[in-house]
Amino acid sequence: MEENKIERISDVLRAVNVAFYKKMYPMLANIGLYPNQQLIIMLIYENKEINQSKIAQLTNREPATITKALKRLQQQGYILREVNPIDSRK
């Protein structure tokens, strides 16, 4: 009985997720964003001092993927990247 309930919940969550992304992707594309870039923008908005390592950790992405995404967001004018004068790695 419990497994059946978990399976039903999983099916509902999967359907909600699919519907959400089907609606969200075209909206992101209209403003020039790729999927998941909105998460990076939200994290930066919520914490102006966040570094790339923390973004990678919070989004469960590889640091190289975050580097590419940040470069793209900067080129598009969505973010401004600044080098930390004390630690250039941040």
C-alpha positions in Angstrom: 0.0 0.0 0.0 2.7 2.5 1.0 4.7 1.8 -2.2 1.6 2.5 -4.3 1.1 5.8 -2.5 4.7 6.9 -3.1 4.5 5.9 -6.8 1.3 8.0 -7.2 3.0 11.0 -5.5 6.0 10.5 -7.7 3.8 10.4 -10.9 2.1 13.6 -9.8 5.3 15.4 -9.1 6.8 14.3 -12.4 3.7 15.6 -14.2 3.8 19.0 -12.4 7.5 19.3 -13.2 7.0 18.5 -16.9 4.1 21.1 -17.1 6.2 23.7 -15.3 9.2 23.3 -17.6 7.0 23.3 -20.7 5.6 26.6 -19.7 8.9 28.1 -18.4 11.3 27.2 -21.3 9.5 29.4 -23.9 9.3 32.3 -21.4 13.0 32.0 -20.7 13.8 31.9 -24.4 11.8 35.0 -25.0 14.2 37.0 -22.8 17.3 35.2 -24.0 17.9 32.8 -21.1 18.8 29.2 -21.2 17.2 26.7 -18.8 18.6 26.9 -15.3 20.2 30.3 -15.8 17.2 31.7 -13.9 18.4 29.8 -10.9 21.8 31.5 -11.1 20.3 34.9 -11.5 18.0 34.2 -8.5 21.0 33.1 -6.3 23.0 36.2 -7.3 20.0 38.5 -6.6 19.5 36.9 -3.2 23.3 37.1 -2.3 25.3 39.7 -4.2 28.6 38.3 -2.7 28.0 34.7 -3.8 31.0 33.1 -5.6 31.1 30.6 -8.4 31.9 27.6 -6.1 28.8 28.3 -4.0 26.6 28.6 -7.1 27.9 25.3 -8.4 27.3 23.7 -5.0 23.7 25.1 -4.6 22.7 24.2 -8.2 24.4 20.8 -8.2 26.4 21.7 -11.3 30.1 21.4 -12.2 32.1 24.5 -11.7 33.0 24.6 -15.4 29.3 24.6 -16.3 28.8 27.6 -13.9 31.7 29.4 -15.4 30.3 29.1 -18.9 26.8 30.2 -17.7 28.2 33.2 -15.9 30.2 34.3 -18.9 27.1 34.0 -21.1 25.0 35.9 -18.5 27.6 38.7 -18.4 27.8 38.9 -22.2 24.0 39.3 -22.3 24.1 42.0 -19.7 22.2 40.1 -17.0 25.0 40.2 -14.4 28.2 42.1 -13.7 31.1 40.1 -12.6 33.7 41.6 -10.3 37.1 40.2 -9.1 37.5 40.2 -5.4 40.5 42.4 -4.7 41.6 40.3 -1.8 41.1 36.9 -3.4 40.9 36.8 -7.2 39.4 33.3 -7.1 36.1 34.7 -5.6 
